[in-house]
Amino acid sequence: MGPELTAQSGRMSFLQMALHLLFFFLPAAALALFCAVCGAWLFRPGAGVPWQRRCAVNAAAGVLVLVAGLVVFDNDGKMATYAALTVVSATVEWVMQKGWRAR
């Protein structure tokens, strides 16, 4: 096996870096998919934008929130960042589904 990553070495292998980035962006991607799928159930079916586009826009907004949380708090995984991610994703889905209109 390869050398172990320790606090003293400060180096990451390519696999470790790829997994780190994957797990950093995974909450935004999972919540985007969840919002896009559940948005069609909660709102009028076919009322707004196709679910693939809603998922992509939600994911992009979520990534921006996660990066902003990383910049503001200087580390990832803060509950305030995840709360903001939830609020932003729900708001984006509401806007894209035109939720202000009556059923």
N, C-alpha and C positions, 0 to 999 in steps of 0.2 A: 504494500500500500504506500501511498504518498505521505509526505510529512504532515503531521497534525497541525492544525491552526491553534496557536496559543495566544494569549493576550500580549506576550512579548514580541511575537513575530510580526503582527500587523499586516500580514499578507493573506489574501484569499485566493483560492484556486478559481478557475473559470466556472466550475460547477457550483462552488459555494456562492460566487457572485450571481450567477444566473438564478439559483434558488432564492437568494436574498431578494433580488428584484422581483421574482415571481410572487413571493409571499408578501412583498410590500404592496404590489398592485392587486393582489387577489381579492381583498375586501371590496374594492371599487368595482371590479369585474363581476363578482358574485352578486352584489347588491344591484348593479345595473341589470343583470339578467333577471333577478327576482322582481324588480320594479317593472320591467317591460312585460313580463309574463303576467304578473298580478294586475298590472294596470289595465289590461284588456278585460279582465274579469271584473274589476271594481268600477270601471267607467264603461261608457257605451262601446260595444265592439265595433271596430272600424271607424270610430269617430275622428281619430286624429291621424297621426303619422304611423307608418308600418312599424312593427315591433323591432325589427332589426335596426332601424334608424334610431328609435327611442333607446335601445340598448347601447348603441354606440355613443350617443350624446350623453346618456347617463354615465357611461364609463369614463368619457373624457372629463366630465364635470367632477366625477369622483376622484380621478387622478389629480386634477388640479387642487382639490381639497386636501388630499393626502400630502401632496408636495408642499402646500401652504402650511399644513400642520407640522411638517418636518422642519420648515424654515422658522416658523414662529416658536415652536417648543424645543428645537434643536435635537430632537430625537423622535422616532416614530412610535406608534402604539399608544398614544395618549387617548384617554376616553373622550376628551373634549374634541379631538379630531374625528373620532368615530361618530360622535353625536352630530357634528357638523356634516359629516358624510351622509348620515341618514336624512337630515333635514334637507340638504341640497338635492339629494337623489329624489326624495319625495316631491319636492317643489318642482324640479325639472319634469318629472313624470306628470304632475298635475297640469303644468303649463302645456306640455306637448299633447296631452289628452283633452285640452281645453276644458278643464274641470270646473271653471267658473260658470259654464253654461248649465242650465237645468237639464236633468235627465229627461 
